[in-house]
Amino acid sequence: MILRQNNVCLNVGAEAPEFELPDQDGNMVRLSDFRGKSNVLLALNPGDLNDSCKNYLILYKENLKKYKELDTQVIGINMDSTIKNKSWSQSMHGLGFPILSDRDPLGDVTLKYDCMVPDEGYGKRGLFVIDKKGIIRYIEVLSDKVGTCPDMTVILNTIQKE
């Protein structure tokens, strides 16, 4: 069990909270759109995208082929606007996956996934592997230390089990 700050108790084996958010092109994306079709690697980023976030996005982009082979859709979520998310995506020559804006209301989905630090007004970096049935199979909340990266081997191994 991971320490939670907001009395949200998400654990491996729990149903993933539903969401509906706009992607960088303004298209609405719901978690339930993927139910029965593909696993989801949900990557939450704190607040606005910045240079350290860019490294994470590149890491997911570099592993996109592996995720697709395992029927897994990568979805990024942050609290930046769709306009800024589109600009970020374009600056990286496209990502191959959607970046959703959790801006209205600010941090609502980030809070549902218990990655919000309400007193500070930003979110934590969190990764969730959600299976085709909508069940959380893996949770990793990353440290704030610069250079901390998710354990891609564990993530890929978790997805392969599904």
DAJOKA-V906372 format. One record per pair of residues at least 4 apart in sequence whose C-alpha atoms are under 7 Angstrom apart, sorted by the first residue. I is the first residue (numbers start at 0). J is the second residue. Records with the same first field share a line. If there is no record, write none. Layout:
I: J + J
//
This chain:
0: 10
3: 7 + 8 + 113
4: 113
5: 113
7: 111 + 113
9: 13 + 112
11: 135 + 136 + 137 + 138
12: 134 + 135 + 136
13: 134 + 135
14: 133 + 134 + 135
15: 129 + 133 + 134 + 135
16: 111
17: 30 + 31
18: 29 + 30 + 108
19: 27 + 28 + 29 + 30
20: 27 + 28 + 29 + 99 + 100 + 101
21: 25 + 26 + 27 + 28 + 99 + 100
22: 26 + 27 + 28 + 81 + 97 + 98 + 99 + 100
23: 81 + 82 + 84 + 85 + 97 + 98 + 99
24: 81 + 85
25: 81
33: 37 + 131
34: 131 + 132 + 133
35: 131 + 132
36: 131
37: 70 + 71 + 72 + 131
38: 70 + 71 + 72 + 129 + 130 + 131
39: 71 + 72 + 73 + 128 + 129 + 130
40: 71 + 72 + 73 + 74 + 126 + 127 + 128 + 129
41: 73 + 74 + 75 + 126 + 127 + 128
42: 74 + 75 + 76 + 125 + 126 + 127
43: 75 + 76 + 77 + 124 + 125 + 126
44: 52 + 76 + 77 + 122 + 123 + 124 + 125
45: 77 + 121 + 122 + 123 + 124
46: 77 + 78 + 79 + 121 + 122
47: 77 + 78 + 79
48: 52 + 79
49: 53
50: 54
52: 56
53: 57
54: 58
55: 59
56: 60
57: 61
58: 62
59: 63
60: 94 + 95
62: 66
63: 67
64: 68
65: 69
66: 70 + 71 + 72
67: 71 + 72
69: 158 + 159
73: 96
74: 96 + 97 + 98
75: 97 + 98 + 99
76: 98 + 99 + 100 + 101
77: 99 + 100 + 101
78: 100 + 101 + 102 + 105 + 106
79: 83 + 84 + 100 + 101 + 102
80: 84 + 100 + 102
81: 85 + 100
82: 86
83: 87
84: 88 + 98
85: 89
86: 90
87: 91
88: 92 + 93 + 94
89: 93
101: 105 + 106 + 107 + 108
102: 106
106: 110 + 115
107: 111
108: 112
109: 113 + 114 + 115 + 122
110: 114 + 115
114: 122 + 123 + 125
115: 121 + 122 + 123
116: 120 + 121 + 122
117: 121
124: 140 + 141
125: 139 + 140 + 141
126: 138 + 139 + 140
127: 135 + 137 + 138 + 139
128: 135 + 136 + 137 + 138
129: 133 + 134 + 135 + 136
130: 134 + 135 + 136 + 161
141: 147 + 149
142: 147
150: 154
151: 155
152: 156
153: 157
154: 158
155: 159
156: 160
157: 161
//
